[in-house]
């Protein structure tokens, strides 16, 4: 049985910072303590002096593209990138080929992750205009939730039938993660920009086509439905200041309506289109600097509850073409923890808030069993972060697509060790390709 002793680091957990140690036994945290470890120990020691020890991050919004789109990404490559970046658990989206909209397809996807995923995993079941029966049969203890596209995006799983929407919000017992953009507004704005520019639409037009009005209309409609039927709603990737009026302040516990913000929308703003162009085209779009600032402030106030990535890789060759043919989405999961630490070091967030929004709150919001916290008896999903700056370089990327919008950026922290279920999968900042892929299916206490 593997035993690890992580000692000398500053443990950042549940709002506290304590210099101390964590001892693991098998896949669990056995014990923790302050100060120096005084007992006997014959297992492997990990020296974390001068570093921060935190729970593994839980990313509730990733696209790993399997099945059907594996030229872009797959479970093996993207889970390795996640673990290299300090993400020990993920929840993967259903817009694959075929889309994960039946229990049978969901089971197949789950089986494909066993023995191949470096991180712990769960998969969203997708909503359609006619699959409420499948949603009612979902396993509440094994399924993270139901993904609802109220605006079309990659995969075109748009749900636009009002009766289907009402049935979903009335009958679904799982959290509903909603992609909120008003389809009519997007079509109207697209027609206007196509008439103006033809095919030569600049990337900077993206937040004007998928604008703040489109986001607000759809988010407000989702919140109204959730209020009417008492549903569990999680609004995905909020991007605008206006939408924040729809959400309550405070901690995530007890909320039925919650909101997610994604790392790209906290990092980039519309000024970056001139430099990065289609590399930061995503849905919903990266918006203004004022919107970005509002999102950062809302994260601290509790109006935004969780941080995810919306990791959505596409082939590099698809990023420099015609606007209408360029798919939306960017890879982000390998650097999400380091990027958020960099925002902390710039004074935009506290380390305690980072751990709350990336580790604790996702575990609470989705009722993840025995993960997201450093507690004796919980699974040993642990990350050690060092105050070492590192420039994002293409040569270090583990993504199958082979590129990142963060290339050339200097991040102030580095993930040097990641432990998943008590097994070290990253050492000295390097993903151990020879390490067993011991990611497990997430369980939910519902």
C-alpha positions in Angstrom: 0.0 0.0 0.0 1.4 3.4 -1.1 2.1 5.8 1.8 3.2 9.4 1.2 4.2 12.2 3.7 3.9 15.7 2.4 5.7 17.9 4.9 6.9 21.5 5.4 4.5 23.2 3.1 1.8 25.8 3.8 -1.5 23.9 3.8 -4.3 26.0 2.2 -7.6 24.5 3.0 -11.1 25.6 4.2 -10.1 29.2 4.6 -7.0 28.6 6.7 -3.3 28.5 6.0 -1.2 26.2 8.3 2.4 25.0 8.0 2.2 21.3 8.6 2.0 17.8 7.1 -0.3 15.4 5.4 0.1 11.7 5.5 -1.7 9.4 3.0 -2.3 5.7 3.1 -3.5 4.0 0.0 -6.0 6.3 -1.7 -7.0 8.3 1.3 -5.7 11.0 3.6 -4.8 9.2 6.8 -3.9 12.1 9.1 -2.9 15.8 9.1 -1.1 18.0 11.5 0.5 21.3 12.3 4.3 22.0 12.5 6.8 19.2 11.9 5.9 15.5 11.6 7.2 13.7 14.7 6.3 10.1 14.2 7.9 7.2 12.4 7.4 7.0 8.7 8.8 4.5 6.2 7.0 5.6 3.1 7.9 8.3 0.5 8.4 11.8 1.8 7.6 14.9 -0.4 9.4 18.1 0.7 7.0 21.0 0.3 9.0 23.7 2.1 8.4 27.1 0.6 5.4 25.8 -1.3 1.6 25.7 -1.0 -0.3 22.4 -0.5 -4.0 22.6 -1.6 -6.7 20.2 -2.6 -6.8 19.0 -6.2 -9.0 21.3 -8.4 -12.4 20.1 -9.6 -13.2 21.4 -13.1 -16.9 20.9 -13.8 -16.7 22.1 -17.4 -14.4 20.5 -19.9 -14.7 19.1 -23.5 -12.4 16.2 -24.1 -13.9 15.4 -27.5 -14.3 11.6 -27.1 -16.0 9.9 -28.9 -16.0 11.0 -32.5 -13.8 14.1 -32.4 -10.5 12.5 -31.2 -8.5 14.3 -33.9 -8.8 17.3 -31.5 -8.5 15.7 -28.1 -9.2 12.5 -26.2 -9.7 11.4 -22.6 -6.1 10.1 -22.2 -4.4 13.3 -23.5 -6.6 15.9 -21.9 -6.8 14.2 -18.5 -3.0 14.1 -18.4 -2.9 17.8 -19.2 -5.5 18.4 -16.4 -3.4 16.5 -13.8 -0.3 18.3 -14.9 -2.1 21.5 -14.2 -3.4 20.5 -10.8 -6.9 19.4 -11.8 -7.6 16.1 -10.2 -11.3 15.7 -11.1 -13.3 16.8 -14.1 -16.9 16.7 -15.5 -16.9 16.3 -19.2 -19.6 17.8 -21.6 -21.9 15.8 -23.9 -21.5 17.5 -27.3 -19.4 14.7 -28.8 -20.1 12.4 -31.8 -22.5 10.9 -31.0 -23.8 13.4 -28.5 -24.2 11.9 -25.0 -28.0 12.1 -24.8 -29.0 8.6 -23.8 -28.1 6.5 -20.8 -26.5 3.9 -23.0 -24.2 6.4 -24.6 -23.4 7.9 -21.2 -22.4 4.4 -20.0 -20.2 3.9 -23.0 -18.4 7.1 -22.4 -17.9 6.3 -18.8 -16.5 2.9 -19.6 -14.0 4.5 -22.1 -12.5 6.5 -19.2 -11.7 3.5 -17.0 -8.0 2.8 -17.0 -7.3 5.6 -19.4 -8.1 8.8 -17.4 -5.3 10.2 -15.3 -7.9 12.3 -13.3 -11.2 11.4 -11.7 -14.2 11.8 -14.0 -17.9 12.2 -14.5 -19.9 12.9 -17.6 -22.8 15.3 -18.2 -25.9 13.9 -19.9 -27.1 16.2 -22.7 -30.6 17.6 -22.9 -32.5 17.6 -26.2 -36.0 18.6 -27.3 -37.2 15.0 -26.8 -35.1 13.0 -24.3 -36.8 13.9 -20.9 -37.4 10.1 -20.4 -33.6 9.5 -20.5 -33.0 12.3 -18.1 -35.5 10.9 -15.6 -33.7 7.6 -15.7 -30.2 9.1 -15.0 -28.3 7.6 -12.0 -28.3 10.4 -9.5 -25.2 9.1 -7.7 -23.0 8.7 -10.8 -24.2 11.5 -13.1 -22.9 15.0 -12.4 -25.8 16.7 -14.1 -27.6 17.6 -17.3 -26.2 20.0 -19.8 -28.6 22.3 -21.5 -27.7 24.4 -24.6 -30.1 27.4 -24.7 -27.9 28.8 -27.5 -26.2 26.8 -30.2 -22.5 26.2 -29.9 -20.1 23.4 -30.9 -22.2 20.3 -31.6 -25.5 22.2 -32.1 -27.4 20.6 -29.3 -29.8 23.5 -29.1 -33.0 23.0 -27.0 -35.5 25.5 -28.3 -38.9 23.9 -27.6 -40.6 25.7 -24.8 -42.5 22.5 -23.7 -39.2 20.6 -23.6 -37.6 23.3 -21.5 -40.5 23.4 -19.1 -40.5 19.6 -18.7 -36.8 19.6 -18.1 -36.9 22.3 -15.3 -39.9 20.6 -13.8 -38.8 17.0 -13.8 -35.0 17.0 -13.7 -33.6 16.0 -10.3 -30.0 16.7 -11.3 -28.2 20.1 -11.5 -28.9 21.7 -14.9 -25.8 23.4 -16.3 -27.1 25.9 -18.9 -25.2 27.5 -21.8 -27.1 30.7 -22.0 -27.1 32.7 -25.3 -30.3 33.8 -27.0 -30.4 32.1 -30.4 -32.7 34.6 -32.0 -30.4 37.5 -31.0 -27.3 35.6 -32.3 -29.0 35.0 -35.7 -30.1 38.6 -36.0 -26.6 39.9 -35.2 -24.9 37.3 -37.4 -27.1 38.5 -40.4 -26.1 42.1 -39.7 -22.4 41.4 -39.6 -22.5 39.1 -42.6 -24.2 41.8 -44.6 -21.6 44.3 -43.5 -18.4 42.2 -43.8 -19.3 39.1 -45.9 -16.8 36.3 -45.0 -14.1 38.7 -43.8 -15.4 39.3 -40.3 -12.7 40.3 -37.8 -12.3 38.3 -34.6 -13.1 41.4 -32.6 -16.7 41.3 -33.9 -17.3 38.1 -32.0 -18.4 39.8 -28.7 -20.7 42.1 -30.8 -22.3 39.1 -32.6 -22.7 37.1 -29.4 -23.2 40.1 -27.3 -24.2 41.0 -23.8 -27.9 41.2 -24.7 -27.9 37.7 -26.0 -26.3 36.4 -22.8 -28.6 38.3 -20.5 -31.9 37.4 -22.3 -31.0 33.7 -22.1 -29.6 33.7 -18.5 -32.7 35.6 -17.3 -35.0 33.0 -19.0 -33.1 30.1 -17.4 -33.3 31.7 -14.0 -37.0 32.4 -14.4 -37.6 28.7 -15.3 -35.6 27.6 -12.3 -37.5 29.9 -10.0 -40.8 28.7 -11.4 -40.1 25.0 -11.0 -37.6 25.0 -8.1 -34.9 23.4 -10.3 -31.2 23.2 -9.5 -29.7 25.6 -12.1 -26.0 26.2 -12.7 -25.5 28.9 -15.3 -22.3 28.1 -17.1 -19.5 30.5 -18.2 -21.1 33.9 -17.2 -19.4 36.6 -19.2 -21.1 39.9 -18.6 -21.6 42.5 -15.8 -25.4 42.6 -16.6 -26.0 39.0 -15.9 -24.6 39.3 -12.4 -27.8 41.0 -11.2 -29.5 37.6 -11.6 -27.5 35.9 -8.9 -27.3 36.1 -5.1 -24.2 36.8 -3.1 -22.7 34.4 -0.6 -21.4 30.9 -0.3 -22.5 28.1 -2.5 -24.1 25.9 0.2 -27.9 26.0 0.0 -28.2 27.8 -3.3 -30.5 26.3 -5.9 -29.3 28.8 -8.6 -25.5 29.1 -9.0 -23.2 30.7 -11.5 -19.8 29.6 -13.0 -17.1 31.8 -14.4 -14.3 30.4 -16.7 -10.6 31.2 -16.6 -10.5 32.7 -20.1 -13.1 35.3 -19.2 -11.2 36.3 -16.1 -7.9 36.5 -18.0 -8.7 37.9 -21.5 -10.8 40.9 -22.6 -11.8 42.4 -26.0 -8.5 44.2 -26.3 -6.8 40.9 -26.7 -8.6 40.1 -30.1 -6.1 42.4 -31.9 -3.2 40.3 -30.6 -4.7 36.8 -30.5 -7.5 37.0 -33.1 -9.4 33.7 -33.5 -7.3 32.0 -30.8 -9.6 33.4 -28.2 -12.9 32.9 -30.1 -15.2 31.0 -27.7 -18.9 30.9 -26.9 -19.9 32.9 -25.0 -17.4 35.4 -26.3 -14.7 37.1 -24.3 -16.2 40.5 -23.6 -15.0 44.0 -22.5 -12.5 44.9 -19.9 -15.3 46.4 -17.8 -17.1 43.0 -17.9 -13.9 41.2 -16.9 -13.5 43.5 -14.0 -17.1 42.9 -12.9 -16.6 39.1 -13.1 -13.4 39.4 -10.9 -15.3 41.4 -8.3 -18.3 39.1 -8.4 -16.1 36.1 -7.8 -14.9 37.7 -4.5 -18.5 38.7 -3.5 -19.9 35.3 -4.0 -22.2 36.1 -6.9 -20.1 33.8 -9.0 -19.8 30.4 -7.2 -17.3 28.3 -9.1 -14.3 28.6 -11.5 -14.0 26.2 -14.4 -12.2 26.3 -17.8 -14.6 25.3 -20.6 -11.5 23.6 -21.9 -12.5 23.1 -25.6 -9.6 22.2 -28.0 -9.7 22.4 -31.8 -7.0 21.7 -34.3 -4.5 24.6 -34.7 -5.1 24.7 -38.5 -8.8 25.7 -37.8 -7.8 28.9 -35.9 -6.6 31.1 -38.7 -9.4 30.9 -41.2 -12.7 32.6 -42.1 -14.7 33.7 -39.0 -17.8 31.7 -39.9 -15.8 28.5 -40.3 -13.6 28.9 -37.2 -14.8 26.8 -34.4 -15.2 28.3 -31.0 -13.3 27.1 -28.0 -9.8 27.1 -26.5 -7.6 24.7 -24.5 -7.1 25.9 -20.9 -7.1 23.0 -18.4 -3.3 22.5 -18.1 -2.7 26.1 -16.9 -6.0 27.0 -15.0 -4.6 26.6 -11.5 -1.4 28.5 -12.3 -3.3 31.3 -14.1 -5.6 31.7 -11.2 -2.6 31.8 -8.8 -1.2 34.5 -11.0 -4.3 36.6 -10.6 -3.9 36.1 -6.8 -0.3 37.3 -7.0 -1.6 40.4 -8.8 -4.0 41.1 -5.9 -7.2 40.3 -7.8 -8.1 37.3 -5.7 -6.9 35.8 -2.4 -5.4 32.3 -2.3 -8.3 31.2 0.1 -10.8 32.4 -2.5 -9.0 30.5 -5.2 -9.2 27.2 -3.3 -12.8 27.9 -2.4 -13.9 28.5 -6.0 -11.8 25.8 -7.7 -11.9 23.0 -5.1 -14.4 23.4 -2.3 -17.4 25.0 -4.1 -17.5 22.6 -7.0 -17.5 19.7 -4.5 -20.3 21.3 -2.5 -22.4 22.4 -5.5 -22.4 19.0 -7.2 -22.3 17.0 -3.9 -19.1 15.2 -4.9 -18.4 12.5 -2.4 -15.2 12.9 -0.3 -13.3 15.1 -2.6 -12.5 18.8 -2.9 -11.2 19.2 0.7 -8.1 18.1 2.6 -9.6 16.0 5.4 -8.7 12.7 7.0 -10.7 10.0 5.4 -11.2 11.9 2.1 -9.5 10.8 -1.1 -5.9 11.9 -1.4 -6.2 14.4 -4.3 -3.5 16.9 -3.4 -1.6 19.5 -5.3 1.7 21.2 -4.4 2.2 24.7 -6.0 5.6 26.5 -6.0 6.2 30.2 -6.3 8.2 29.7 -9.5 7.4 31.7 -12.6 7.1 29.8 -15.8 6.4 30.9 -19.4 3.9 28.9 -21.3 5.6 27.3 -24.2 4.3 25.1 -26.9 6.9 22.4 -26.2 5.5 21.8 -22.8 1.8 21.4 -23.8 0.2 18.0 -23.3 -2.9 18.9 -25.3 -3.5 16.8 -28.4 -4.3 20.0 -30.3 -0.8 21.3 -29.5 -1.5 24.9 -28.9 -2.6 27.3 -26.1 -3.9 30.9 -26.2 -1.6 31.5 -23.2 1.6 30.8 -25.1 4.2 33.4 -24.2 2.4 34.4 -21.0 4.5 34.3 -17.8 2.6 32.6 -14.9 3.8 33.3 -11.4 3.3 29.8 -10.0 4.0 26.3 -11.1 2.3 23.0 -10.2 5.2 20.8 -9.1 3.4 17.8 -7.7 -0.1 16.3 -8.2 -1.4 13.3 -6.3 -4.5 11.5 -7.5 -6.1 8.9 -5.2 -2.9 8.7 -3.2 -0.6 8.2 -6.3 1.8 10.8 -7.5 1.2 11.6 -11.1 3.2 14.8 -11.4 6.7 15.2 -9.9 9.0 18.2 -10.3 6.4 19.7 -12.6 6.5 16.8 -15.0 3.6 14.4 -15.8 4.8 10.9 -15.2 3.8 9.1 -18.4 4.7 5.8 -16.7 2.3 6.4 -13.8 -0.8 4.2 -13.7 -3.9 6.0 -14.8 -5.8 5.6 -11.6 -8.6 8.2 -12.1 -11.9 7.0 -10.8 -15.5 7.7 -11.5 -16.8 10.5 -9.2 -19.6 9.6 -6.8 -22.3 12.1 -5.7 -24.0 12.1 -2.3 -27.6 12.7 -3.5 
